Amino acid sequence: MSLIAWVPLVYSRKKEFPVQVHLSGRDLATILAALRYWQQDLADNDAAGDGPISPEHFDDDVTPLSVEEIDELCERLNCDSD
């Protein structure tokens, strides 16, 4: 699978909107690996009582996905890539 196009994204912390992005197989594999790493970090930090590894990306309005939500997102990414 090759990269078809990059879609410019405007980051908005205040609203959610669907975004279509074309990814290569390598891009998708890296994103899924990063999500699984983040998921494991959340599980480890929840057990230890620590916060997320990148708190600067979150605030009262934008909170990290839970371990379960990351599972759902990975499933959606895997299913949508077929």
Z-matrix of the N, CA and C atoms (Angstrom, degrees):
N
C 1 1.451
C 2 1.527 1 107.46
N 3 1.304 2 117.25 1 133.99
C 4 1.455 3 120.48 2 179.59
C 5 1.519 4 110.44 3 -112.50
N 6 1.301 5 114.50 4 160.50
C 7 1.456 6 121.02 5 179.01
C 8 1.521 7 108.99 6 -70.43
N 9 1.318 8 117.32 7 125.00
C 10 1.459 9 121.58 8 -177.85
C 11 1.532 10 110.68 9 -90.38
N 12 1.311 11 116.75 10 -50.72
C 13 1.464 12 120.03 11 -177.41
C 14 1.512 13 109.77 12 -163.89
N 15 1.292 14 115.43 13 154.85
C 16 1.466 15 121.18 14 171.37
C 17 1.506 16 107.59 15 -102.27
N 18 1.302 17 116.30 16 133.39
C 19 1.457 18 121.35 17 177.25
C 20 1.522 19 107.38 18 -102.25
N 21 1.333 20 118.04 19 120.95
C 22 1.467 21 118.15 20 178.48
C 23 1.527 22 110.54 21 -63.88
N 24 1.301 23 115.84 22 135.33
C 25 1.463 24 121.30 23 -178.70
C 26 1.516 25 109.27 24 -114.16
N 27 1.296 26 115.89 25 137.89
C 28 1.453 27 121.33 26 173.05
C 29 1.519 28 106.03 27 -103.76
N 30 1.317 29 116.68 28 118.13
C 31 1.451 30 121.35 29 -176.49
C 32 1.519 31 109.61 30 -79.48
N 33 1.291 32 115.47 31 125.87
C 34 1.460 33 121.47 32 178.15
C 35 1.511 34 108.63 33 -130.46
N 36 1.300 35 117.22 34 119.76
C 37 1.453 36 121.12 35 -179.83
C 38 1.524 37 111.59 36 -81.28
N 39 1.313 38 118.22 37 -10.63
C 40 1.460 39 120.56 38 -172.07
C 41 1.520 40 114.54 39 -99.96
N 42 1.320 41 118.66 40 -15.99
C 43 1.456 42 118.33 41 -178.66
C 44 1.525 43 109.84 42 -143.17
N 45 1.313 44 114.59 43 156.49
C 46 1.448 45 120.97 44 177.84
C 47 1.517 46 108.56 45 -107.45
N 48 1.316 47 115.65 46 142.79
C 49 1.451 48 120.22 47 178.46
C 50 1.525 49 108.17 48 -153.25
N 51 1.333 50 116.90 49 149.20
C 52 1.466 51 119.32 50 178.64
C 53 1.520 52 110.28 51 -71.29
N 54 1.327 53 115.27 52 144.55
C 55 1.450 54 121.53 53 179.61
C 56 1.520 55 108.22 54 -132.39
N 57 1.308 56 117.23 55 133.99
C 58 1.459 57 121.06 56 175.68
C 59 1.523 58 108.17 57 -104.43
N 60 1.313 59 116.00 58 123.59
C 61 1.458 60 121.99 59 -179.91
C 62 1.515 61 107.75 60 -131.47
N 63 1.311 62 117.43 61 134.73
C 64 1.459 63 121.73 62 175.60
C 65 1.520 64 108.27 63 -93.01
N 66 1.331 65 116.30 64 124.65
C 67 1.461 66 121.55 65 -177.13
C 68 1.514 67 110.45 66 -121.69
N 69 1.315 68 115.68 67 148.69
C 70 1.454 69 119.68 68 171.50
C 71 1.523 70 108.06 69 -77.41
N 72 1.313 71 116.90 70 166.26
C 73 1.458 72 120.17 71 176.22
C 74 1.515 73 111.30 72 -59.14
N 75 1.310 74 116.64 73 -37.62
C 76 1.475 75 121.87 74 178.48
C 77 1.526 76 111.23 75 -66.05
N 78 1.355 77 116.09 76 -42.39
C 79 1.470 78 120.30 77 176.50
C 80 1.520 79 110.82 78 -57.97
N 81 1.338 80 115.47 79 -49.61
C 82 1.453 81 120.67 80 -177.43
C 83 1.528 82 110.97 81 -62.70
N 84 1.328 83 117.15 82 -42.71
C 85 1.464 84 120.84 83 179.20
C 86 1.524 85 110.82 84 -61.04
N 87 1.326 86 116.96 85 -40.24
C 88 1.468 87 121.00 86 179.18
C 89 1.519 88 111.02 87 -66.78
N 90 1.326 89 117.13 88 -42.57
C 91 1.469 90 121.10 89 178.78
C 92 1.524 91 110.58 90 -63.28
N 93 1.326 92 116.81 91 -44.36
C 94 1.468 93 120.10 92 179.37
C 95 1.521 94 110.91 93 -64.02
N 96 1.335 95 117.15 94 -41.29
C 97 1.474 96 120.29 95 178.16
C 98 1.527 97 110.71 96 -63.53
N 99 1.338 98 116.80 97 -41.05
C 100 1.467 99 120.37 98 179.04
C 101 1.527 100 111.11 99 -65.16
N 102 1.334 101 116.42 100 -40.63
C 103 1.466 102 119.86 101 177.56
C 104 1.525 103 111.32 102 -63.35
N 105 1.319 104 116.91 103 -41.85
C 106 1.475 105 119.97 104 178.82
C 107 1.525 106 110.77 105 -66.24
N 108 1.334 107 116.78 106 -37.34
C 109 1.468 108 120.59 107 175.94
C 110 1.528 109 109.91 108 -63.11
N 111 1.325 110 115.73 109 -46.36
C 112 1.472 111 121.16 110 178.26
C 113 1.532 112 110.23 111 -60.24
N 114 1.327 113 115.97 112 -42.34
C 115 1.460 114 121.37 113 179.72
C 116 1.528 115 110.71 114 -60.08
N 117 1.321 116 116.92 115 -45.12
C 118 1.464 117 120.90 116 179.28
C 119 1.521 118 110.73 117 -65.24
N 120 1.336 119 116.57 118 -40.24
C 121 1.460 120 120.43 119 177.98
C 122 1.522 121 110.87 120 -61.98
N 123 1.336 122 116.70 121 -42.20
C 124 1.468 123 119.58 122 177.81
C 125 1.522 124 111.25 123 -61.35
N 126 1.327 125 116.00 124 -44.48
C 127 1.468 126 119.90 125 179.89
C 128 1.524 127 110.32 126 -62.48
N 129 1.332 128 117.35 127 -43.06
C 130 1.465 129 121.10 128 179.28
C 131 1.524 130 111.36 129 -66.35
N 132 1.342 131 116.95 130 -42.82
C 133 1.463 132 120.44 131 -178.78
C 134 1.516 133 112.39 132 -71.18
N 135 1.329 134 117.80 133 -33.83
C 136 1.460 135 120.00 134 175.38
C 137 1.519 136 110.22 135 -61.81
N 138 1.325 137 116.20 136 -41.03
C 139 1.465 138 120.68 137 179.41
C 140 1.522 139 110.93 138 -66.52
N 141 1.338 140 116.14 139 -35.29
C 142 1.464 141 120.42 140 -178.56
C 143 1.522 142 112.84 141 -89.54
N 144 1.335 143 117.32 142 -10.88
C 145 1.460 144 121.13 143 -179.07
C 146 1.516 145 113.68 144 83.38
N 147 1.342 146 117.52 145 11.79
C 148 1.466 147 121.75 146 178.62
C 149 1.520 148 109.81 147 -87.11
N 150 1.324 149 116.39 148 166.61
C 151 1.457 150 121.65 149 176.68
C 152 1.515 151 111.39 150 -90.67
N 153 1.334 152 116.70 151 -173.93
C 154 1.459 153 120.54 152 179.87
C 155 1.531 154 111.46 153 -66.79
N 156 1.336 155 116.00 154 159.37
C 157 1.461 156 120.46 155 -177.04
C 158 1.522 157 113.12 156 -72.63
N 159 1.317 158 118.91 157 -18.92
C 160 1.469 159 122.67 158 179.93
C 161 1.524 160 110.49 159 -128.67
N 162 1.310 161 117.72 160 69.28
C 163 1.465 162 119.44 161 -175.15
C 164 1.527 163 113.84 162 -64.15
N 165 1.337 164 118.90 163 -20.26
C 166 1.465 165 120.66 164 -178.51
C 167 1.529 166 112.96 165 -66.61
N 168 1.324 167 117.44 166 -14.21
C 169 1.466 168 120.75 167 178.73
C 170 1.529 169 112.96 168 -88.18
N 171 1.312 170 117.33 169 -6.00
C 172 1.461 171 120.82 170 -173.03
C 173 1.515 172 110.98 171 -125.91
N 174 1.331 173 114.61 172 156.09
C 175 1.453 174 121.30 173 175.40
C 176 1.525 175 108.04 174 -150.61
N 177 1.327 176 118.17 175 -162.29
C 178 1.464 177 120.79 176 -178.87
C 179 1.528 178 112.57 177 -66.73
N 180 1.332 179 117.17 178 -28.82
C 181 1.466 180 121.47 179 -178.79
C 182 1.522 181 112.64 180 -88.65
N 183 1.318 182 117.32 181 -33.79
C 184 1.462 183 122.65 182 -177.09
C 185 1.524 184 107.98 183 -116.32
N 186 1.314 185 115.35 184 106.44
C 187 1.461 186 120.69 185 -178.70
C 188 1.528 187 109.59 186 -109.46
N 189 1.337 188 117.56 187 155.31
C 190 1.469 189 119.39 188 179.81
C 191 1.525 190 111.05 189 -65.17
N 192 1.312 191 115.09 190 151.54
C 193 1.460 192 119.57 191 172.25
C 194 1.517 193 109.30 192 -64.00
N 195 1.311 194 116.10 193 149.32
C 196 1.464 195 120.58 194 175.72
C 197 1.528 196 108.97 195 -78.17
N 198 1.320 197 116.48 196 170.92
C 199 1.455 198 121.65 197 176.99
C 200 1.529 199 110.09 198 -56.09
N 201 1.319 200 116.61 199 -43.03
C 202 1.467 201 121.30 200 -179.77
C 203 1.526 202 111.55 201 -67.76
N 204 1.331 203 117.18 202 -39.88
C 205 1.465 204 120.69 203 179.23
C 206 1.527 205 111.48 204 -66.28
N 207 1.327 206 117.17 205 -34.36
C 208 1.468 207 120.39 206 176.40
C 209 1.525 208 109.55 207 -65.44
N 210 1.336 209 117.11 208 -40.54
C 211 1.469 210 120.32 209 174.77
C 212 1.524 211 110.90 210 -56.15
N 213 1.329 212 116.53 211 -47.35
C 214 1.462 213 121.46 212 -179.51
C 215 1.528 214 111.23 213 -62.48
N 216 1.331 215 116.98 214 -41.95
C 217 1.458 216 120.60 215 179.37
C 218 1.528 217 110.91 216 -64.54
N 219 1.315 218 117.46 217 -44.03
C 220 1.471 219 120.86 218 177.48
C 221 1.514 220 110.96 219 -60.68
N 222 1.322 221 116.82 220 -41.04
C 223 1.469 222 120.22 221 176.98
C 224 1.531 223 111.18 222 -61.70
N 225 1.335 224 116.24 223 -44.68
C 226 1.467 225 119.47 224 179.49
C 227 1.525 226 110.86 225 -62.51
N 228 1.326 227 116.72 226 -42.49
C 229 1.464 228 119.84 227 179.45
C 230 1.523 229 111.29 228 -64.88
N 231 1.325 230 116.65 229 -40.84
C 232 1.468 231 120.61 230 178.78
C 233 1.527 232 111.40 231 -66.35
N 234 1.327 233 117.38 232 -43.67
C 235 1.474 234 120.94 233 -178.16
C 236 1.509 235 111.39 234 -70.39
N 237 1.324 236 117.45 235 -39.11
C 238 1.458 237 121.21 236 -178.15
C 239 1.524 238 112.26 237 -72.14
N 240 1.331 239 117.28 238 -17.38
C 241 1.464 240 119.54 239 -177.32
C 242 1.516 241 112.53 240 -87.58
N 243 1.344 242 117.85 241 -8.55
C 244 1.472 243 120.81 242 -179.30
C 245 1.508 244 112.29 243 -75.56
